[in-house]
Amino acid sequence: MPTSVTRDIDAPRERVWEVLADGWTYSQWVVGNSRMRAVDADWPAPGTRILHSIGVWPAVIDDETVVLSCTPQEELVLLAKLGPAGAARITLRLSDIEGGCRLEMVEVAVEGPMKFVPDRIQLAGFWPRNRESTWRLANLAADREPAEIEQT
């Protein structure tokens, strides 16, 4: 099992960054994020945050994600708080490839009970969720027509 999810996206790096830099899109591509409640005006500057809810209504937890560091169009590092489960550090890296952009996503628990689980086991658990999240992000960035979507 890979320690990160890597996805090649049929969109330029600038377009993928536009999606990441719009905090209101997170409920559209982050698996488990059920709704957005607020986004700081300067998102994704370091220290800014988005307020979100995780889970399925009515069993939702209101929490937040904070930007730890940001290098526009290259890397975004987030601290996603997950209520009593703790928090995870999520690193999103972008690089150019022929015809588009490569996105790498790494998630590691850093607070709460999951932080005591070895990293490789954590990442194996996060991998399916992050694979789906990057697929959703890729589709938002590519801005495709319905006929262009390959059914899987």
C-alpha positions as YAML, in Angstrom:
chain: A
units: angstrom
residues:
- id: 1
  name: MET
  ca: [0.00, 0.00, 0.00]
- id: 2
  name: PRO
  ca: [1.48, 3.39, -0.94]
- id: 3
  name: THR
  ca: [2.17, 5.90, 1.82]
- id: 4
  name: SER
  ca: [0.52, 8.69, -0.16]
- id: 5
  name: VAL
  ca: [-2.07, 9.10, -2.87]
- id: 6
  name: THR
  ca: [-0.82, 10.49, -6.16]
- id: 7
  name: ARG
  ca: [-3.19, 11.52, -8.94]
- id: 8
  name: ASP
  ca: [-2.46, 12.93, -12.38]
- id: 9
  name: ILE
  ca: [-5.04, 15.58, -13.26]
- id: 10
  name: ASP
  ca: [-6.03, 16.76, -16.74]
- id: 11
  name: ALA
  ca: [-5.84, 20.40, -15.71]
- id: 12
  name: PRO
  ca: [-3.01, 22.88, -15.25]
- id: 13
  name: ARG
  ca: [-1.51, 23.35, -11.81]
- id: 14
  name: GLU
  ca: [-3.04, 26.85, -11.61]
- id: 15
  name: ARG
  ca: [-6.56, 25.42, -11.99]
- id: 16
  name: VAL
  ca: [-5.98, 22.73, -9.35]
- id: 17
  name: TRP
  ca: [-4.65, 25.42, -7.02]
- id: 18
  name: GLU
  ca: [-7.79, 27.53, -7.63]
- id: 19
  name: VAL
  ca: [-9.89, 24.68, -6.24]
- id: 20
  name: LEU
  ca: [-7.60, 24.22, -3.21]
- id: 21
  name: ALA
  ca: [-7.54, 27.98, -2.59]
- id: 22
  name: ASP
  ca: [-11.36, 28.16, -2.50]
- id: 23
  name: GLY
  ca: [-12.25, 26.93, 0.97]
- id: 24
  name: TRP
  ca: [-15.92, 26.70, 0.05]
- id: 25
  name: THR
  ca: [-15.17, 23.76, -2.31]
- id: 26
  name: TYR
  ca: [-13.90, 21.44, 0.44]
- id: 27
  name: SER
  ca: [-17.29, 19.84, 1.10]
- id: 28
  name: GLN
  ca: [-17.40, 18.94, -2.60]
- id: 29
  name: TRP
  ca: [-14.18, 16.96, -2.64]
- id: 30
  name: VAL
  ca: [-13.13, 16.00, 0.91]
- id: 31
  name: VAL
  ca: [-14.70, 12.65, 1.79]
- id: 32
  name: GLY
  ca: [-16.49, 12.88, 5.14]
- id: 33
  name: ASN
  ca: [-16.89, 16.67, 5.06]
- id: 34
  name: SER
  ca: [-20.64, 17.14, 5.04]
- id: 35
  name: ARG
  ca: [-20.91, 20.93, 5.01]
- id: 36
  name: MET
  ca: [-18.95, 24.17, 5.17]
- id: 37
  name: ARG
  ca: [-19.90, 26.72, 7.82]
- id: 38
  name: ALA
  ca: [-17.37, 29.53, 7.27]
- id: 39
  name: VAL
  ca: [-14.12, 30.31, 5.45]
- id: 40
  name: ASP
  ca: [-11.59, 32.96, 6.51]
- id: 41
  name: ALA
  ca: [-11.29, 35.69, 3.88]
- id: 42
  name: ASP
  ca: [-7.51, 35.18, 3.47]
- id: 43
  name: TRP
  ca: [-7.72, 31.38, 3.02]
- id: 44
  name: PRO
  ca: [-5.29, 29.65, 2.43]
- id: 45
  name: ALA
  ca: [-2.79, 31.98, 4.14]
- id: 46
  name: PRO
  ca: [-1.00, 30.37, 7.12]
- id: 47
  name: GLY
  ca: [-3.14, 30.54, 10.25]
- id: 48
  name: THR
  ca: [-6.45, 30.91, 8.38]
- id: 49
  name: ARG
  ca: [-9.16, 28.34, 8.84]
- id: 50
  name: ILE
  ca: [-12.30, 26.84, 7.45]
- id: 51
  name: LEU
  ca: [-15.12, 25.75, 9.72]
- id: 52
  name: HIS
  ca: [-16.76, 22.51, 8.62]
- id: 53
  name: SER
  ca: [-18.87, 19.63, 9.80]
- id: 54
  name: ILE
  ca: [-17.95, 15.98, 9.43]
- id: 55
  name: GLY
  ca: [-20.30, 13.01, 9.41]
- id: 56
  name: VAL
  ca: [-23.84, 12.37, 8.23]
- id: 57
  name: TRP
  ca: [-26.71, 14.39, 9.64]
- id: 58
  name: PRO
  ca: [-27.84, 14.27, 12.39]
- id: 59
  name: ALA
  ca: [-24.60, 12.73, 13.69]
- id: 60
  name: VAL
  ca: [-22.28, 15.56, 12.67]
- id: 61
  name: ILE
  ca: [-19.32, 17.09, 14.47]
- id: 62
  name: ASP
  ca: [-18.55, 20.78, 13.95]
- id: 63
  name: ASP
  ca: [-14.83, 21.45, 13.74]
- id: 64
  name: GLU
  ca: [-12.18, 23.30, 11.77]
- id: 65
  name: THR
  ca: [-9.18, 22.98, 9.49]
- id: 66
  name: VAL
  ca: [-6.24, 25.38, 9.90]
- id: 67
  name: VAL
  ca: [-3.54, 26.19, 7.33]
- id: 68
  name: LEU
  ca: [-0.10, 25.34, 8.76]
- id: 69
  name: SER
  ca: [1.86, 26.43, 5.68]
- id: 70
  name: CYS
  ca: [1.19, 27.49, 2.13]
- id: 71
  name: THR
  ca: [3.40, 27.84, -0.93]
- id: 72
  name: PRO
  ca: [0.93, 28.94, -3.63]
- id: 73
  name: GLN
  ca: [0.58, 26.49, -6.51]
- id: 74
  name: GLU
  ca: [3.11, 24.12, -4.89]
- id: 75
  name: GLU
  ca: [2.16, 22.93, -1.41]
- id: 76
  name: LEU
  ca: [-0.60, 23.32, 1.16]
- id: 77
  name: VAL
  ca: [-0.24, 21.84, 4.66]
- id: 78
  name: LEU
  ca: [-3.38, 21.66, 6.80]
- id: 79
  name: LEU
  ca: [-4.31, 20.62, 10.33]
- id: 80
  name: ALA
  ca: [-7.75, 19.02, 10.06]
- id: 81
  name: LYS
  ca: [-9.42, 18.73, 13.44]
- id: 82
  name: LEU
  ca: [-11.70, 15.75, 13.84]
- id: 83
  name: GLY
  ca: [-13.50, 16.29, 17.14]
- id: 84
  name: PRO
  ca: [-12.74, 13.61, 19.75]
- id: 85
  name: ALA
  ca: [-10.79, 11.58, 17.18]
- id: 86
  name: GLY
  ca: [-8.02, 14.21, 17.28]
- id: 87
  name: ALA
  ca: [-6.45, 15.91, 14.28]
- id: 88
  name: ALA
  ca: [-4.57, 15.02, 11.11]
- id: 89
  name: ARG
  ca: [-1.85, 16.85, 9.22]
- id: 90
  name: ILE
  ca: [-2.66, 16.80, 5.51]
- id: 91
  name: THR
  ca: [-0.04, 17.75, 2.94]
- id: 92
  name: LEU
  ca: [-1.08, 18.48, -0.64]
- id: 93
  name: ARG
  ca: [1.75, 18.90, -3.19]
- id: 94
  name: LEU
  ca: [1.35, 20.00, -6.81]
- id: 95
  name: SER
  ca: [3.79, 19.57, -9.69]
- id: 96
  name: ASP
  ca: [3.58, 20.02, -13.44]
- id: 97
  name: ILE
  ca: [3.34, 17.04, -15.76]
- id: 98
  name: GLU
  ca: [2.79, 16.91, -19.48]
- id: 99
  name: GLY
  ca: [-0.85, 17.81, -20.10]
- id: 100
  name: GLY
  ca: [-1.69, 18.71, -16.53]
- id: 101
  name: CYS
  ca: [-0.74, 18.49, -12.89]
- id: 102
  name: ARG
  ca: [0.31, 15.80, -10.43]
- id: 103
  name: LEU
  ca: [-1.26, 15.97, -6.97]
- id: 104
  name: GLU
  ca: [0.23, 14.11, -4.01]
- id: 105
  name: MET
  ca: [-1.79, 13.86, -0.79]
- id: 106
  name: VAL
  ca: [-0.37, 12.61, 2.53]
- id: 107
  name: GLU
  ca: [-2.39, 12.40, 5.76]
- id: 108
  name: VAL
  ca: [-0.96, 11.58, 9.19]
- id: 109
  name: ALA
  ca: [-2.78, 11.65, 12.55]
- id: 110
  name: VAL
  ca: [-0.99, 14.05, 14.92]
- id: 111
  name: GLU
  ca: [-3.45, 14.43, 17.82]
- id: 112
  name: GLY
  ca: [-5.82, 12.08, 19.61]
- id: 113
  name: PRO
  ca: [-5.83, 8.29, 19.82]
- id: 114
  name: MET
  ca: [-4.85, 7.70, 16.17]
- id: 115
  name: LYS
  ca: [-1.46, 9.39, 16.63]
- id: 116
  name: PHE
  ca: [-0.29, 6.31, 18.53]
- id: 117
  name: VAL
  ca: [-0.91, 4.07, 15.51]
- id: 118
  name: PRO
  ca: [2.23, 3.59, 13.37]
- id: 119
  name: ASP
  ca: [2.34, 5.93, 10.35]
- id: 120
  name: ARG
  ca: [2.28, 3.17, 7.73]
- id: 121
  name: ILE
  ca: [-0.86, 1.65, 9.27]
- id: 122
  name: GLN
  ca: [-2.50, 5.09, 9.49]
- id: 123
  name: LEU
  ca: [-1.69, 5.82, 5.88]
- id: 124
  name: ALA
  ca: [-3.03, 2.45, 4.75]
- id: 125
  name: GLY
  ca: [-6.29, 3.35, 6.49]
- id: 126
  name: PHE
  ca: [-6.42, 6.86, 5.02]
- id: 127
  name: TRP
  ca: [-5.48, 5.72, 1.51]
- id: 128
  name: PRO
  ca: [-8.96, 4.70, 0.20]
- id: 129
  name: ARG
  ca: [-10.54, 7.92, 1.49]
- id: 130
  name: ASN
  ca: [-7.79, 10.09, 0.06]
- id: 131
  name: ARG
  ca: [-7.92, 8.25, -3.26]
- id: 132
  name: GLU
  ca: [-11.60, 9.19, -3.56]
- id: 133
  name: SER
  ca: [-10.95, 12.76, -2.37]
- id: 134
  name: THR
  ca: [-8.26, 13.30, -5.01]
- id: 135
  name: TRP
  ca: [-10.57, 11.85, -7.68]
- id: 136
  name: ARG
  ca: [-13.27, 14.37, -6.70]
- id: 137
  name: LEU
  ca: [-10.75, 17.22, -6.65]
- id: 138
  name: ALA
  ca: [-9.48, 16.19, -10.09]
- id: 139
  name: ASN
  ca: [-12.99, 16.33, -11.52]
- id: 140
  name: LEU
  ca: [-13.62, 19.78, -10.05]
- id: 141
  name: ALA
  ca: [-10.35, 21.07, -11.48]
- id: 142
  name: ALA
  ca: [-10.83, 19.48, -14.91]
- id: 143
  name: ASP
  ca: [-14.33, 21.00, -15.19]
- id: 144
  name: ARG
  ca: [-15.43, 18.21, -17.50]
- id: 145
  name: GLU
  ca: [-18.58, 17.68, -19.50]
- id: 146
  name: PRO
  ca: [-20.63, 14.59, -18.49]
- id: 147
  name: ALA
  ca: [-19.66, 12.71, -21.68]
- id: 148
  name: GLU
  ca: [-15.97, 13.05, -20.74]
- id: 149
  name: ILE
  ca: [-16.27, 11.14, -17.45]
- id: 150
  name: GLU
  ca: [-15.06, 7.56, -17.60]
- id: 151
  name: GLN
  ca: [-17.45, 5.37, -15.63]
- id: 152
  name: THR
  ca: [-15.63, 3.28, -13.00]
...
